[in-house]
């Protein structure tokens, strides 16, 4: 009997030791995986920082049209991109917006950037996706479409001195709807696509309308719903760099490329949502600034 009890106790002790070793190995494995993940992330951020420094200070990359600059920019876009499975949600929103569930959507870039002044990576507030000749800016937090516009065209000069222009988007003006009919179309579109643009209550906003006649039956209608103006604090501040800035403005400074810059810490903003259609019922543009200005499209 005593022998049986001792064997049982030994067996229980062995099982206990195995359990302790098992959990110990799991904890160690988990810590190692966490360490490796953090190490990979630190390497990614460091590489983003180094690329940012090159683009900001190295004269070699001041020409934005140079191949070396384009390649470095593409690498930066790749490093700052969200994981593919997360971007799939944004792509789903773009397809829902277009009502084209199988259309090919190309990820372009995000506006995440490394702040050399603050020495940290600033998360993206917008991601740019492209479908044909149309670009979409998507909020990475909600995966909602914030802005839709035609992709910027290019132009140049021919040998004879005349200009050439890249292919533009063709718009439909065949139906010739009235402004009232297009307004109903706009309201219906916003209500129908809540999964792509979010739930928007137009009843709390004031409507402004516009009309542009380009001749030959080419009429465009614009609808802007505005809320009440409000003061907004920016943290981090909004930075604008341009040769067109007033050189006498207070707080002006120059970046590594010698371009004048200014930072805005507070501004008065009027939340709005705007949408434009042709008289043929085709959507031209869309912009949702109910939660603040939409970031500019991030192009490689």
Secondary structure, DSSP 8 states (H G I E B T S, - for coil): -HHHHHHHHHHHHHHHHHHHHHHHHHHHHHHHHHHHHHHHHHHHHHHHHHHHHHHHH-GGG--TTSHHHHHHHHHHHHHHS--HHHHHHHHHHHHHHHT-TT---EEEEE--EEETTTTEEE--S-EEEEETTEEEEE-TTT--EEEEEE----EEE-TTS-EEE--------SS---HHHHHHHHHHHHHHTHHHH----GGGSEEEEEEEE-STT-EEEEEEEEEEEEEEEEEEEEEEE-TTS-TTSTT-EE-TTS-EEEEEEEEEEEEEEEEEEETTS-EEEEEE-TTS--------
